[in-house]
Amino acid sequence: MVHRYFALQEFLDAEDEAVMDVLPSPACNRRLKTLHAKVKNTESVSKALQAEDVSLLDARVWFEELITAQPTFVDYIGHVRILFTAPALSRTVFVS
């Protein structure tokens, strides 16, 4: 839905005060575009996790990449803690 807003934004009349009163400011639009770009990656991972052929290793790799890209995500998935990682075994123990 947000991508539709940005696609249609160029067609909105900037002279029409009634329209401009209900739309976000240009500064807010810039922040929204930045946030949308970050969230788009999260959405694609979320959809990929719902596929039938996803392994636990895939999920681990995707979550690690999300946390690397956006460290604040640790706050939202804080109930999942990585207790132990054994590189020789390539296994991680998760406890919720």
DSSP file (Angstrom, degrees, kcal/mol; ACC not computed):
  #  RESIDUE AA STRUCTURE BP1 BP2  ACC     N-H-->O    O-->H-N    N-H-->O    O-->H-N    TCO  KAPPA ALPHA  PHI   PSI    X-CA   Y-CA   Z-CA
    1    1 A M     >        0   0    0      0, 0.0     4,-1.7     0, 0.0     3,-0.1   0.000 360.0 360.0 360.0 -39.8    0.0    0.0    0.0
    2    2 A V  H  >  +     0   0    0      1,-0.2     4,-2.2     2,-0.2     5,-0.2   0.895 360.0  55.8 -66.0 -38.9    2.8    2.4    0.8
    3    3 A H  H  > S+     0   0    0      1,-0.2     4,-1.8     2,-0.2    -1,-0.2   0.845 105.2  53.7 -63.3 -30.9    4.5    1.8   -2.5
    4    4 A R  H  > S+     0   0    0      2,-0.2     4,-2.4     1,-0.2    -1,-0.2   0.903 105.6  53.3 -67.0 -40.6    1.2    2.8   -4.2
    5    5 A Y  H  X S+     0   0    0     -4,-1.7     4,-1.4     1,-0.2    -2,-0.2   0.936 110.7  45.8 -59.0 -46.5    1.2    6.0   -2.3
    6    6 A F  H  X S+     0   0    0     -4,-2.2     4,-0.5     1,-0.2    -1,-0.2   0.854 112.1  51.7 -67.4 -33.3    4.8    6.8   -3.5
    7    7 A A  H  < S+     0   0    0     -4,-1.8     3,-0.3     1,-0.2    -1,-0.2   0.875 116.4  39.8 -69.1 -36.2    3.9    5.9   -7.1
    8    8 A L  H >< S+     0   0    0     -4,-2.4     3,-1.6     1,-0.2     4,-0.4   0.611  93.1  87.4 -87.4 -13.0    0.8    8.2   -7.1
    9    9 A Q  H >< S+     0   0    0     -4,-1.4     3,-1.3     1,-0.3    -1,-0.2   0.842  81.5  59.0 -58.1 -36.7    2.4   11.0   -5.2
   10   10 A E  T 3< S+     0   0    0     -4,-0.5    -1,-0.3    -3,-0.3    -2,-0.1   0.722 102.8  54.5 -67.5 -19.4    3.8   12.6   -8.3
   11   11 A F  T <  S+     0   0    0     -3,-1.6    -1,-0.3    -4,-0.1     2,-0.2   0.507  84.2 106.5 -92.1  -4.9    0.3   13.0   -9.7
   12   12 A L  S <  S-     0   0    0     -3,-1.3     2,-0.7    -4,-0.4     3,-0.0  -0.519  78.2-115.4 -76.8 142.1   -1.1   14.8   -6.7
   13   13 A D    >   -     0   0    0     -2,-0.2     3,-0.9     1,-0.2     7,-0.2  -0.673  21.6-165.4 -81.2 112.4   -1.7   18.6   -7.1
   14   14 A A  T 3  S+     0   0    0     -2,-0.7    -1,-0.2     1,-0.2     6,-0.0   0.660  87.1  61.2 -71.3 -15.8    0.7   20.5   -4.9
   15   15 A E  T 3  S+     0   0    0      1,-0.0     2,-0.9    -3,-0.0    -1,-0.2   0.685  80.8  92.9 -83.0 -19.8   -1.4   23.6   -5.4
   16   16 A D    <>  -     0   0    0     -3,-0.9     4,-2.3     1,-0.2     3,-0.3  -0.660  57.6-168.0 -82.0 107.3   -4.6   22.1   -3.9
   17   17 A E  H  > S+     0   0    0     -2,-0.9     4,-1.9     1,-0.2    -1,-0.2   0.826  84.0  60.3 -66.4 -32.2   -4.5   23.0   -0.2
   18   18 A A  H  > S+     0   0    0      1,-0.2     4,-0.6     2,-0.2    -1,-0.2   0.888 111.4  40.3 -63.2 -38.0   -7.3   20.6    0.7
   19   19 A V  H >> S+     0   0    0     -3,-0.3     3,-0.9     1,-0.2     4,-0.8   0.914 114.3  51.7 -74.9 -43.8   -5.2   17.7   -0.5
   20   20 A M  H 3< S+     0   0    0     -4,-2.3     3,-0.2     1,-0.2    -2,-0.2   0.763 100.0  64.7 -68.0 -24.8   -1.9   19.0    0.9
   21   21 A D  H 3< S+     0   0    0     -4,-1.9    -1,-0.2     1,-0.2    -2,-0.2   0.821 107.8  40.2 -66.7 -30.1   -3.5   19.4    4.4
   22   22 A V  H << S+     0   0    0     -3,-0.9    -1,-0.2    -4,-0.6    -2,-0.2   0.550 102.1  85.2 -97.6  -7.8   -4.1   15.7    4.8
   23   23 A L  S  < S-     0   0    0     -4,-0.8    -4,-0.0    -3,-0.2     0, 0.0  -0.620  86.3-100.3 -93.0 153.1   -0.8   14.5    3.2
   24   24 A P        -     0   0    0      0, 0.0    -1,-0.1     0, 0.0    -2,-0.1  -0.284  45.1 -98.5 -64.9 156.4    2.5   14.2    5.1
   25   25 A S     >  -     0   0    0      1,-0.1     4,-2.5    -4,-0.1     5,-0.2  -0.252  34.5-104.7 -69.5 162.8    5.1   16.9    4.7
   26   26 A P  H  > S+     0   0    0      0, 0.0     4,-1.9     0, 0.0     5,-0.1   0.879 123.4  52.0 -57.7 -38.0    8.0   16.6    2.3
   27   27 A A  H  > S+     0   0    0      1,-0.2     4,-1.9     2,-0.2     5,-0.1   0.909 110.1  48.5 -64.6 -40.7   10.4   15.9    5.2
   28   28 A C  H  > S+     0   0    0      1,-0.2     4,-2.6     2,-0.2    -1,-0.2   0.883 107.9  55.5 -66.0 -37.9    8.0   13.2    6.5
   29   29 A N  H  X S+     0   0    0     -4,-2.5     4,-2.3     2,-0.2    -1,-0.2   0.892 106.0  51.4 -61.5 -39.5    7.8   11.7    3.0
   30   30 A R  H  X S+     0   0    0     -4,-1.9     4,-1.9     2,-0.2    -1,-0.2   0.918 111.6  46.6 -63.6 -42.7   11.6   11.4    2.9
   31   31 A R  H  X S+     0   0    0     -4,-1.9     4,-2.6     1,-0.2    -2,-0.2   0.894 111.4  52.4 -65.9 -38.9   11.6    9.6    6.2
   32   32 A L  H  X S+     0   0    0     -4,-2.6     4,-2.9     1,-0.2    -2,-0.2   0.894 107.7  51.2 -64.0 -39.7    8.8    7.3    5.1
   33   33 A K  H  X S+     0   0    0     -4,-2.3     4,-2.0     2,-0.2    -1,-0.2   0.906 111.1  48.2 -64.0 -40.8   10.7    6.4    1.9
   34   34 A T  H  X S+     0   0    0     -4,-1.9     4,-1.6     2,-0.2    -2,-0.2   0.934 114.1  45.8 -63.9 -46.3   13.8    5.5    4.0
   35   35 A L  H  X S+     0   0    0     -4,-2.6     4,-2.6     1,-0.2     5,-0.2   0.902 110.3  54.2 -63.4 -41.5   11.7    3.4    6.4
   36   36 A H  H  X S+     0   0    0     -4,-2.9     4,-2.0     1,-0.2    -1,-0.2   0.890 105.6  53.0 -61.3 -39.7    9.9    1.7    3.5
   37   37 A A  H  X S+     0   0    0     -4,-2.0     4,-0.8     1,-0.2    -1,-0.2   0.892 112.2  45.3 -62.8 -39.2   13.2    0.7    2.0
   38   38 A K  H  X S+     0   0    0     -4,-1.6     4,-1.0     1,-0.2     3,-0.4   0.906 113.7  48.4 -69.8 -41.7   14.2   -0.9    5.3
   39   39 A V  H  X S+     0   0    0     -4,-2.6     4,-2.6     1,-0.2    -2,-0.2   0.792  98.8  68.7 -71.7 -27.7   10.9   -2.6    5.8
   40   40 A K  H  X S+     0   0    0     -4,-2.0     4,-1.9     1,-0.2    -1,-0.2   0.891  99.0  50.2 -59.0 -39.9   10.8   -4.0    2.3
   41   41 A N  H  X S+     0   0    0     -4,-0.8     4,-1.8    -3,-0.4    -1,-0.2   0.899 110.3  50.1 -63.8 -40.7   13.7   -6.3    3.1
   42   42 A T  H  X S+     0   0    0     -4,-1.0     4,-2.4     1,-0.2    -2,-0.2   0.900 108.6  52.4 -64.5 -41.4   11.9   -7.5    6.3
   43   43 A E  H  X S+     0   0    0     -4,-2.6     4,-2.4     1,-0.2    -1,-0.2   0.897 107.4  51.1 -63.7 -40.9    8.7   -8.2    4.3
   44   44 A S  H  X S+     0   0    0     -4,-1.9     4,-2.1     2,-0.2    -1,-0.2   0.882 111.4  48.0 -66.5 -36.5   10.5  -10.4    1.8
   45   45 A V  H  X S+     0   0    0     -4,-1.8     4,-2.2     2,-0.2    -2,-0.2   0.907 110.0  53.0 -67.6 -41.1   12.1  -12.4    4.5
   46   46 A S  H  X S+     0   0    0     -4,-2.4     4,-0.6     1,-0.2    -2,-0.2   0.912 111.7  45.1 -60.2 -43.4    8.8  -12.8    6.2
   47   47 A K  H >< S+     0   0    0     -4,-2.4     3,-0.8     1,-0.2     4,-0.3   0.887 111.2  53.3 -67.7 -38.6    7.2  -14.1    3.0
   48   48 A A  H >< S+     0   0    0     -4,-2.1     3,-1.4     1,-0.2    -2,-0.2   0.862 102.3  58.6 -65.4 -35.1   10.1  -16.4    2.3
   49   49 A L  H 3< S+     0   0    0     -4,-2.2    -1,-0.2     1,-0.3    -2,-0.2   0.735  98.4  61.2 -66.3 -21.2    9.8  -18.0    5.8
   50   50 A Q  T << S+     0   0    0     -3,-0.8    -1,-0.3    -4,-0.6    -2,-0.2   0.519  81.2 109.3 -84.1  -5.1    6.3  -19.0    4.9
   51   51 A A  S X  S-     0   0    0     -3,-1.4     3,-0.7    -4,-0.3    -3,-0.0  -0.290  74.4-126.3 -69.2 157.5    7.4  -21.2    2.0
   52   52 A E  T 3  S+     0   0    0      1,-0.2    -1,-0.1    -2,-0.0    -3,-0.0   0.778 102.8  55.4 -76.8 -27.1    7.1  -25.0    2.4
   53   53 A D  T 3  S+     0   0    0      2,-0.0     2,-0.4     0, 0.0    -1,-0.2   0.045  75.4 127.4 -99.3  27.5   10.7  -25.8    1.5
   54   54 A V    <   -     0   0    0     -3,-0.7     2,-0.2    -5,-0.1    -5,-0.0  -0.705  43.4-155.4 -87.9 129.8   12.4  -23.6    4.2
   55   55 A S     >  -     0   0    0     -2,-0.4     4,-2.0     1,-0.1     5,-0.1  -0.541  29.8-110.1 -95.8 167.4   15.0  -25.2    6.4
   56   56 A L  H  > S+     0   0    0      1,-0.2     4,-2.5     2,-0.2     5,-0.2   0.840 120.5  57.2 -64.6 -32.3   16.0  -24.2    9.9
   57   57 A L  H  > S+     0   0    0      2,-0.2     4,-2.5     1,-0.2    -1,-0.2   0.905 104.9  51.1 -64.9 -41.0   19.4  -23.2    8.4
   58   58 A D  H  > S+     0   0    0      2,-0.2     4,-2.6     1,-0.2    -2,-0.2   0.941 111.1  48.2 -59.0 -47.4   17.6  -20.8    6.0
   59   59 A A  H  X S+     0   0    0     -4,-2.0     4,-2.7     1,-0.2     5,-0.2   0.910 111.3  50.4 -61.3 -42.5   15.7  -19.2    8.8
   60   60 A R  H  X S+     0   0    0     -4,-2.5     4,-2.5     1,-0.2    -1,-0.2   0.932 111.4  47.6 -61.2 -46.4   18.8  -18.8   10.9
   61   61 A V  H  X S+     0   0    0     -4,-2.5     4,-2.2     1,-0.2    -2,-0.2   0.921 113.3  48.0 -62.3 -44.5   20.7  -17.2    8.0
   62   62 A W  H  X S+     0   0    0     -4,-2.6     4,-2.4     2,-0.2    -2,-0.2   0.915 112.4  48.3 -64.7 -43.1   17.8  -14.8    7.2
   63   63 A F  H  X S+     0   0    0     -4,-2.7     4,-2.6     1,-0.2     5,-0.2   0.910 111.3  50.6 -64.4 -40.5   17.4  -13.8   10.9
   64   64 A E  H  X S+     0   0    0     -4,-2.5     4,-2.2    -5,-0.2    -1,-0.2   0.905 111.4  48.3 -62.8 -40.2   21.1  -13.2   11.3
   65   65 A E  H  X S+     0   0    0     -4,-2.2     4,-2.5     2,-0.2    -2,-0.2   0.887 111.1  50.6 -67.1 -38.7   21.1  -11.0    8.1
   66   66 A L  H  X S+     0   0    0     -4,-2.4     4,-2.8     2,-0.2     7,-0.2   0.925 111.8  47.0 -63.6 -43.5   18.1   -9.1    9.4
   67   67 A I  H  < S+     0   0    0     -4,-2.6    -2,-0.2     2,-0.2    -1,-0.2   0.869 112.4  50.4 -67.4 -35.5   19.7   -8.4   12.7
   68   68 A T  H  < S+     0   0    0     -4,-2.2    -1,-0.2    -5,-0.2    -2,-0.2   0.917 115.8  42.0 -65.6 -42.6   23.0   -7.4   11.0
   69   69 A A  H  < S+     0   0    0     -4,-2.5    -2,-0.2     1,-0.3    -1,-0.2   0.858 133.3  20.0 -72.3 -35.5   21.1   -5.0    8.8
   70   70 A Q    ><  -     0   0    0     -4,-2.8     3,-2.3    -5,-0.2    -1,-0.3  -0.747  65.4-174.6-138.4  86.2   18.8   -3.7   11.5
   71   71 A P  T >  S+     0   0    0      0, 0.0     3,-1.5     0, 0.0     4,-0.3   0.727  79.9  71.3 -57.6 -23.5   20.2   -4.3   15.1
   72   72 A T  T >> S+     0   0    0      1,-0.3     3,-1.3     2,-0.2     4,-0.5   0.664  77.8  79.4 -68.9 -13.4   17.1   -2.9   16.7
   73   73 A F  H X> S+     0   0    0     -3,-2.3     4,-1.8     1,-0.3     3,-0.7   0.733  75.9  74.7 -65.3 -20.2   15.2   -6.1   15.5
   74   74 A V  H <4 S+     0   0    0     -3,-1.5    -1,-0.3     1,-0.2    -2,-0.2   0.861  89.7  58.3 -58.5 -34.3   16.8   -7.9   18.5
   75   75 A D  H X4 S+     0   0    0     -3,-1.3     3,-0.5    -4,-0.3    -1,-0.2   0.839 108.5  44.7 -63.3 -32.9   14.3   -6.0   20.7
   76   76 A Y  H << S+     0   0    0     -3,-0.7     3,-0.2    -4,-0.5    -2,-0.2   0.752 121.7  35.5 -86.9 -25.8   11.4   -7.5   18.7
   77   77 A I  T >< S+     0   0    0     -4,-1.8     3,-1.5     1,-0.1    -1,-0.2  -0.067  79.9 124.0-113.9  32.7   12.7  -11.1   18.6
   78   78 A G  T <   +     0   0    0     -3,-0.5    -1,-0.1     1,-0.3    -2,-0.1   0.711  60.4  70.1 -66.7 -22.4   14.3  -10.9   22.1
   79   79 A H  T 3  S+     0   0    0     -3,-0.2     2,-0.7    -4,-0.1    -1,-0.3   0.674  89.4  71.3 -71.8 -14.1   12.3  -13.9   23.3
   80   80 A V  S <  S-     0   0    0     -3,-1.5     2,-0.4    -6,-0.2    16,-0.2  -0.906  73.0-175.8-100.9 112.8   14.4  -16.1   21.0
   81   81 A R  E     -A   95   0A   0     14,-1.7    14,-1.3    -2,-0.7     2,-0.8  -0.891  26.8-133.2-113.0 139.2   17.9  -16.2   22.5
   82   82 A I  E     +A   94   0A   0     -2,-0.4    12,-0.2     1,-0.2     3,-0.1  -0.809  29.9 173.3 -87.8 112.1   20.9  -17.8   20.9
   83   83 A L  E     +     0   0A   0     10,-2.0     2,-0.4    -2,-0.8    -1,-0.2   0.857  61.0   8.6 -88.9 -38.5   22.4  -19.8   23.8
   84   84 A F  E     -A   93   0A   0      9,-0.8     9,-2.0     2,-0.0     2,-0.5  -0.991  53.4-168.8-150.8 133.4   25.2  -21.8   22.1
   85   85 A T  E     -A   92   0A   0     -2,-0.4     7,-0.2     7,-0.2     3,-0.1  -0.988   4.4-168.0-125.1 122.9   26.8  -21.8   18.7
   86   86 A A  E >>> -A   91   0A   0      5,-2.2     4,-1.7    -2,-0.5     5,-1.2  -0.880   1.1-170.2-109.9  99.0   29.1  -24.7   17.8
   87   87 A P  T 345S+     0   0    0      0, 0.0    -1,-0.2     0, 0.0     5,-0.0   0.842  85.9  57.1 -59.2 -33.8   31.0  -23.7   14.6
   88   88 A A  T 345S+     0   0    0      1,-0.2    -2,-0.0    -3,-0.1    -3,-0.0   0.847 117.6  33.5 -66.2 -31.7   32.4  -27.2   14.2
   89   89 A L  T <45S-     0   0    0     -3,-0.8    -1,-0.2     2,-0.2     3,-0.1   0.587  99.6-135.3 -97.2 -12.5   28.9  -28.7   14.2
   90   90 A S  T  <5 +     0   0    0     -4,-1.7     2,-0.4     1,-0.2    -2,-0.1   0.908  62.0 127.9  55.3  44.8   27.2  -25.7   12.5
   91   91 A R  E   < -A   86   0A   0     -5,-1.2    -5,-2.2     2,-0.0     2,-0.4  -0.952  42.7-163.7-130.1 150.8   24.4  -25.9   15.0
   92   92 A T  E     -A   85   0A   0     -2,-0.4     2,-0.6    -7,-0.2    -7,-0.2  -0.996  15.3-138.7-131.9 139.7   22.8  -23.3   17.2
   93   93 A V  E     -A   84   0A   0     -9,-2.0   -10,-2.0    -2,-0.4    -9,-0.8  -0.874  20.2-166.4 -99.2 123.9   20.5  -24.0   20.2
   94   94 A F  E     -A   82   0A   0     -2,-0.6     2,-0.4   -12,-0.2   -12,-0.2  -0.907   5.3-173.2-110.3 137.6   17.5  -21.7   20.4
   95   95 A V  E      A   81   0A   0    -14,-1.3   -14,-1.7    -2,-0.4    -2,-0.0  -0.998 360.0 360.0-128.3 132.0   15.4  -21.4   23.6
   96   96 A S              0   0    0     -2,-0.4    -1,-0.1   -16,-0.2   -16,-0.0   0.429 360.0 360.0-108.2 360.0   12.2  -19.4   23.7
